[in-house]
Amino acid sequence: MKGDVTLTGLPAINQTLIDFKADNFNTTYNDAAAFIPAVRKVTSPDLRQLQYIRFHGSFTGFIRDFVTFGTIQTNLGVIKK
């Protein structure tokens, strides 16, 4: 990861404000599923097909209420917002 992250409100994760600016964030499906186990429950689309995930952009808000802008690149395609 190359970028900046600020977490305000820990250890209460549901009330923690996250401000994440990613210049370059790279991961794989297996690494993401290890960090966020709920990813394994997503069956449609089949996220297990993702070989790599690259994100450039921002994420601001809370775990369940946030705004994000940026580009996600994977072996399956690109999403821009």
N, C-alpha and C positions, 0 to 999 in steps of 0.2 A: 504494500500500500504506500502510495505517495500522496500526501494531502494533509489535511488538518481535521481533527475531531475534538469537539467539546461536549462533555456530558455534565449537565447541571441537575442535581437532585438525587444522585446515587446515595444509598443503595436501593432506594425505592424505584425499581426499574420502570414500573408503569407510570410514574410521575416524573420520570427523568426526561428533560429536554435534550434532544440530540441535534447538534449542528455539525454536519459532516460535509466537507468539501473534498472531493476526490479528484486529484489530478490524474491518478492512475491506480485503480484498484483491480487486482486480478485474483481469481480463485477458480476452483473446480467444483463440480457437483458434490463429490465426496467430502471435500473440505467444508463446503457450505452446509451440508447435511450434518456434519459433526458439530458445527457451531450452532446451527439452528435445526434441531431434530424434527420440527414440524414440517420441514421441506420434504421429508420422506413420505409424508401422507398425501402430497400432491400427486395425483395420478393422471390428470388431464389438464394440461399437456404432460407428457412423460418427461419430467425434468432429468431423469437418469440418462437421457440421451446427450445432455450437455457435457461436452468435453472440457470446455473452458468458458469462463465468464469474465468479461472486462467491463468496468464501469468508469465513466468520466462524467462528473457532474456534482450535484448537491442533494442532500437529504436533510430536511429540517422538520422537527416536530417530535412526536412521541412514538413509542413502539406501535401503537394502534391508530394513530392519527397524525399523518405527516404529509408533506409536500416534497416531491422530488422532481428534478429536472436533469436531463443529461442523456447520455448514449450508453446503451448496453450492447456489447458485441458478444456473440457466441458462435460456435461452429455451425449453428442452425440458422443464424441470421442476425439482423441488427434492429434494435428498437431505439427510436429517438423521441424525446419529449422536450 
